[in-house]
Amino acid sequence: MEDIKDRLLGKHVKVHNLDFEVLEKDRQLKIIPHAEAVETIKTLPITHVDFVGKGQKTQVVISSKMRKIDSGGPMLVVLFCAFMLTAAIVSLVVGKEEYMSFTYALLGVSVVIFLIFWMRMESGYFDYVRKIRDYIKNQSVA
């Protein structure tokens, strides 16, 4: 367990030209982004690494969460899409025939906005998480 910590602690990980540093706090490793100089809007993860000793082996438990400062934008997009989708479904159930084209347009727009949002999250936030997890796995196995 200490060997894995020593391999990770104090190291820097580069993902998409952004620096992440491995720090220890409360016997837990945290991988925190250095985004002070970033001028574009990015949704970045904070990754926690816990070690669970199981006899001669050590299990590495990795969890990531969004920075609190970054969570507002994605939450608004998801809520907006959910409200649009709910309005479209309600309109489908209780709406009149003359408003069906509006209902289908509302349904389509909500799905398109959510798909664009999801693709941007896949190429941004989720990609950061994947690459950081791969780095941790490579360092803990070596």
Backbone bond lengths (Angstrom), bond angles and torsions (degrees), N, CA, C in turn:
res aa  C-N    CA-C-N  psi(-1)  N-CA   C-N-CA  omega(-1)  CA-C   N-CA-C  phi
1 M - - - 1.447 - - 1.530 110.10 -
2 E 1.303 117.28 -45.11 1.461 120.82 179.87 1.525 111.64 -67.39
3 D 1.333 115.90 -33.61 1.464 120.16 178.55 1.524 110.63 -63.26
4 I 1.318 116.73 -42.86 1.471 120.70 179.24 1.526 109.74 -66.33
5 K 1.330 116.86 -42.33 1.468 120.29 178.07 1.522 110.89 -60.13
6 D 1.335 116.51 -43.37 1.460 120.25 -179.57 1.526 111.87 -63.69
7 R 1.341 116.91 -34.76 1.469 120.24 178.95 1.522 111.86 -70.03
8 L 1.321 117.23 -28.35 1.464 120.64 -176.19 1.529 113.46 -97.41
9 L 1.323 117.61 -37.54 1.464 122.58 -170.65 1.527 112.12 -61.88
10 G 1.319 115.99 129.32 1.454 122.04 177.53 1.517 114.64 83.49
11 K 1.305 117.75 -5.04 1.468 121.11 -179.41 1.529 110.24 -79.56
12 H 1.314 114.04 162.00 1.456 121.46 176.74 1.525 108.44 -118.85
13 V 1.319 115.42 139.57 1.463 122.16 178.56 1.520 107.33 -115.34
14 K 1.313 117.03 130.74 1.465 121.48 176.32 1.520 108.63 -102.39
15 V 1.328 116.75 121.22 1.454 122.89 175.86 1.526 106.74 -130.84
16 H 1.328 116.81 120.49 1.467 122.17 -178.91 1.536 111.83 51.01
17 N 1.301 117.00 46.21 1.465 123.61 179.94 1.532 113.26 59.95
18 L 1.316 117.11 25.29 1.456 121.93 177.04 1.528 107.72 -120.47
19 D 1.318 115.98 135.57 1.454 122.04 -174.46 1.528 110.74 -91.61
20 F 1.338 115.77 130.50 1.456 122.72 173.76 1.524 107.53 -118.82
21 E 1.334 117.25 134.87 1.463 121.10 -178.64 1.519 110.26 -113.37
22 V 1.335 115.37 140.89 1.460 121.88 178.92 1.524 108.01 -94.22
23 L 1.329 115.96 118.76 1.469 122.69 179.90 1.524 109.69 -124.24
24 E 1.338 116.30 159.66 1.464 120.00 176.53 1.521 109.12 -112.70
25 K 1.333 114.92 133.49 1.458 120.62 177.43 1.531 107.63 -148.05
26 D 1.317 116.31 124.95 1.465 122.38 -179.66 1.524 112.50 56.51
27 R 1.339 116.82 46.65 1.463 124.02 179.57 1.525 113.02 58.22
28 Q 1.313 116.38 25.64 1.457 122.51 179.35 1.517 107.40 -132.56
29 L 1.319 117.06 138.31 1.458 120.43 176.46 1.517 109.18 -85.72
30 K 1.314 115.82 138.26 1.461 122.10 176.60 1.520 107.93 -125.31
31 I 1.303 115.59 135.51 1.458 121.10 176.44 1.524 105.97 -108.87
32 I 1.334 114.21 110.33 1.463 121.72 -171.22 1.523 109.65 -114.06
33 P 1.336 117.62 134.41 1.466 119.98 178.76 1.521 111.73 -75.96
34 H 1.326 115.01 144.09 1.458 121.57 171.77 1.526 106.90 -99.37
35 A 1.314 115.53 93.80 1.456 120.35 -174.29 1.524 111.67 -116.33
36 E 1.323 116.58 26.87 1.456 119.57 -177.82 1.524 111.76 -66.30
37 A 1.322 117.31 -35.19 1.457 121.23 -176.35 1.528 112.96 -95.07
38 V 1.318 117.87 0.84 1.462 121.30 -178.23 1.518 108.73 -77.79
39 E 1.322 116.12 125.59 1.459 120.64 -178.16 1.519 112.85 -100.81
40 T 1.327 117.60 -15.62 1.457 120.30 178.08 1.522 109.28 -89.43
41 I 1.306 115.33 162.04 1.460 120.26 179.71 1.526 108.43 -81.57
42 K 1.302 115.92 122.12 1.463 121.65 179.13 1.523 108.74 -133.99
43 T 1.320 115.18 145.64 1.449 121.25 173.61 1.522 106.16 -103.04
44 L 1.324 116.63 113.28 1.463 121.38 -171.67 1.527 111.40 -116.65
45 P 1.345 115.97 146.94 1.462 119.54 -179.65 1.524 112.73 -93.51
46 I 1.317 115.22 154.59 1.453 122.70 164.82 1.520 104.58 -112.25
47 T 1.327 116.41 123.06 1.459 121.31 -174.32 1.524 109.55 -106.95
48 H 1.321 115.94 133.68 1.462 122.79 177.78 1.522 108.00 -108.40
49 V 1.319 116.08 135.95 1.462 121.99 178.66 1.520 107.81 -122.57
50 D 1.327 116.16 117.53 1.461 122.42 176.72 1.518 108.79 -111.02
51 F 1.319 115.72 150.14 1.455 121.66 178.63 1.526 108.69 -118.33
52 V 1.330 115.20 127.86 1.453 121.24 179.00 1.525 107.28 -118.07
53 G 1.335 116.28 116.65 1.462 120.58 -179.85 1.516 110.91 -77.80
54 K 1.320 115.66 127.03 1.461 121.12 177.37 1.519 107.97 -127.55
55 G 1.313 115.70 82.50 1.463 120.62 -178.33 1.516 110.42 68.12
56 Q 1.317 116.98 -122.37 1.462 122.56 179.23 1.521 112.48 -82.53
57 K 1.342 117.74 -10.03 1.460 121.50 -177.18 1.524 110.17 -108.88
58 T 1.294 114.66 158.03 1.461 121.34 177.21 1.515 108.63 -122.43
59 Q 1.323 115.37 126.75 1.462 120.13 176.50 1.519 108.12 -92.82
60 V 1.330 116.04 129.74 1.459 122.09 179.51 1.530 107.56 -100.31
61 V 1.327 116.69 118.68 1.454 122.39 -179.59 1.524 107.58 -106.38
62 I 1.331 115.89 119.48 1.465 121.99 -176.18 1.525 108.55 -113.64
63 S 1.325 116.05 129.35 1.467 120.32 175.01 1.527 108.55 -137.70
64 S 1.309 115.26 142.97 1.470 120.67 -179.60 1.515 109.38 -125.73
65 K 1.316 114.57 147.52 1.461 120.02 173.64 1.517 108.34 -142.84
66 M 1.306 115.02 157.66 1.451 121.69 -179.99 1.530 109.84 -72.63
67 R 1.327 116.03 145.69 1.465 118.43 173.34 1.523 107.84 -63.44
68 K 1.315 117.04 145.55 1.465 120.42 -178.17 1.521 111.72 -60.63
69 I 1.313 116.38 -35.52 1.458 120.25 -178.85 1.537 111.60 -68.04
70 D 1.340 117.23 -23.85 1.461 121.93 -177.61 1.518 113.90 -94.25
71 S 1.306 118.76 -12.75 1.460 120.64 -170.39 1.528 114.15 -77.39
72 G 1.314 118.63 -16.63 1.461 120.98 -176.86 1.514 114.24 -66.61
73 G 1.318 117.27 -45.43 1.465 121.00 -177.94 1.513 113.16 -62.17
74 P 1.331 118.72 -53.70 1.463 119.32 177.86 1.529 113.31 -60.14
75 M 1.331 116.55 -36.43 1.459 119.32 179.19 1.533 110.79 -64.30
76 L 1.335 117.17 -40.48 1.461 120.35 177.90 1.518 111.92 -64.14
77 V 1.320 117.71 -41.31 1.464 120.92 179.42 1.522 110.77 -64.00
78 V 1.329 116.76 -44.02 1.464 120.37 179.84 1.528 110.53 -64.44
79 L 1.327 117.76 -44.30 1.467 120.60 178.60 1.523 111.73 -64.28
80 F 1.320 117.15 -41.21 1.460 121.31 177.83 1.528 110.87 -60.13
81 C 1.325 116.36 -46.95 1.470 120.45 178.98 1.529 111.04 -64.85
82 A 1.330 117.04 -39.08 1.464 120.50 179.31 1.527 110.92 -64.51
83 F 1.341 117.48 -41.65 1.467 120.08 177.99 1.529 111.20 -66.00
84 M 1.321 116.70 -41.34 1.468 119.31 178.12 1.527 111.08 -63.77
85 L 1.316 116.74 -42.38 1.459 121.30 179.35 1.526 110.63 -65.41
86 T 1.318 117.08 -42.06 1.467 121.13 177.72 1.521 110.94 -62.96
87 A 1.326 116.56 -43.37 1.469 120.11 178.59 1.521 110.73 -63.13
88 A 1.323 117.79 -39.68 1.460 120.89 179.26 1.530 110.87 -66.23
89 I 1.327 117.82 -41.17 1.465 120.70 -179.98 1.525 110.74 -67.94
90 V 1.329 117.02 -42.61 1.463 120.26 177.01 1.524 110.17 -62.17
91 S 1.302 116.87 -41.53 1.459 121.16 178.82 1.529 111.40 -65.76
92 L 1.316 117.53 -34.12 1.464 120.69 176.33 1.525 111.35 -66.42
93 V 1.331 115.81 -38.90 1.462 120.16 -176.20 1.524 111.89 -76.77
94 V 1.316 117.58 -47.11 1.470 120.03 -173.59 1.526 113.24 -111.64
95 G 1.315 117.73 1.14 1.458 120.60 -175.58 1.516 113.41 -77.19
96 K 1.305 114.94 166.61 1.457 122.07 178.35 1.523 109.67 -93.36
97 E 1.308 115.63 161.24 1.465 121.23 -177.20 1.526 112.92 -60.83
98 E 1.304 118.67 -35.39 1.470 120.18 -175.90 1.528 112.83 -70.63
99 Y 1.331 118.12 -14.11 1.461 121.68 179.41 1.534 113.34 -104.14
100 M 1.313 117.19 7.42 1.466 119.84 -176.42 1.528 112.19 -66.02
101 S 1.318 119.07 -34.91 1.467 119.56 179.03 1.531 110.19 -65.08
102 F 1.329 117.06 -38.03 1.470 120.76 175.42 1.526 110.75 -64.79
103 T 1.316 116.11 -40.18 1.461 121.19 179.64 1.517 110.94 -62.01
104 Y 1.339 116.79 -46.30 1.469 120.07 179.26 1.530 111.37 -66.26
105 A 1.316 116.91 -36.06 1.467 120.46 177.23 1.528 110.02 -65.30
106 L 1.326 117.08 -42.98 1.467 121.77 178.34 1.528 110.67 -62.35
107 L 1.311 116.10 -42.90 1.463 121.03 177.77 1.527 110.72 -62.78
108 G 1.326 116.78 -45.33 1.466 121.02 179.88 1.519 112.73 -64.30
109 V 1.322 116.69 -43.39 1.463 120.69 -179.42 1.529 110.51 -63.57
110 S 1.325 117.00 -42.14 1.468 119.10 -179.93 1.525 111.06 -64.54
111 V 1.321 117.52 -40.10 1.467 120.31 179.08 1.523 110.70 -68.43
112 V 1.322 118.50 -41.58 1.465 121.61 179.70 1.528 111.18 -64.34
113 I 1.322 117.34 -44.62 1.468 120.81 178.74 1.526 110.23 -61.24
114 F 1.340 117.09 -43.53 1.459 119.64 -179.83 1.528 111.25 -66.49
115 L 1.324 118.36 -38.99 1.465 120.55 178.55 1.526 111.79 -64.72
116 I 1.328 117.28 -41.27 1.471 120.66 176.65 1.529 110.17 -63.33
117 F 1.328 116.00 -44.60 1.466 120.74 177.09 1.526 110.71 -58.57
118 W 1.334 117.63 -45.56 1.463 121.11 -177.66 1.533 111.13 -65.10
119 M 1.329 117.86 -40.82 1.462 120.28 178.59 1.527 111.02 -64.41
120 R 1.331 117.41 -39.12 1.472 120.28 177.24 1.526 111.23 -66.33
121 M 1.331 117.02 -37.22 1.463 120.25 176.86 1.535 110.67 -67.91
122 E 1.319 117.49 -37.85 1.474 121.15 178.27 1.527 111.06 -63.88
123 S 1.318 117.01 -39.40 1.467 119.34 -178.82 1.527 112.29 -83.81
124 G 1.304 117.96 -11.96 1.458 121.74 -179.78 1.512 112.14 -112.69
125 Y 1.304 116.49 -92.41 1.467 123.05 -173.14 1.529 112.89 -55.77
126 F 1.331 117.09 -52.69 1.466 119.83 -177.16 1.526 111.61 -65.62
127 D 1.328 117.61 -31.06 1.458 120.77 177.10 1.532 110.70 -68.74
128 Y 1.334 117.45 -40.24 1.470 120.67 174.30 1.527 110.38 -58.17
129 V 1.335 115.80 -47.04 1.463 120.42 -178.53 1.528 110.43 -61.68
130 R 1.330 117.68 -45.84 1.469 121.21 -179.97 1.523 111.56 -59.73
131 K 1.328 116.69 -46.54 1.469 120.20 -176.47 1.526 111.98 -69.59
132 I 1.312 117.92 -35.65 1.464 120.63 176.41 1.527 110.12 -67.45
133 R 1.326 117.70 -41.88 1.471 120.77 177.20 1.528 110.76 -62.25
134 D 1.327 116.76 -42.08 1.471 119.63 178.11 1.523 111.00 -62.13
135 Y 1.330 117.02 -41.04 1.464 121.05 178.41 1.529 110.60 -61.30
136 I 1.332 116.40 -45.53 1.468 120.53 -179.47 1.528 110.13 -63.39
137 K 1.316 116.96 -43.77 1.462 120.15 -179.73 1.535 110.39 -63.33
138 N 1.335 117.44 -42.32 1.457 120.27 179.40 1.529 111.79 -64.40
139 Q 1.317 117.23 -39.88 1.454 120.79 -179.61 1.522 112.71 -72.97
140 S 1.325 117.71 -32.20 1.461 119.54 -177.59 1.523 112.14 -81.56
141 V 1.323 117.87 -21.81 1.464 120.98 178.95 1.521 110.80 -85.89
142 A 1.328 117.18 -32.88 1.466 121.24 -173.81 1.503 113.59 -59.15
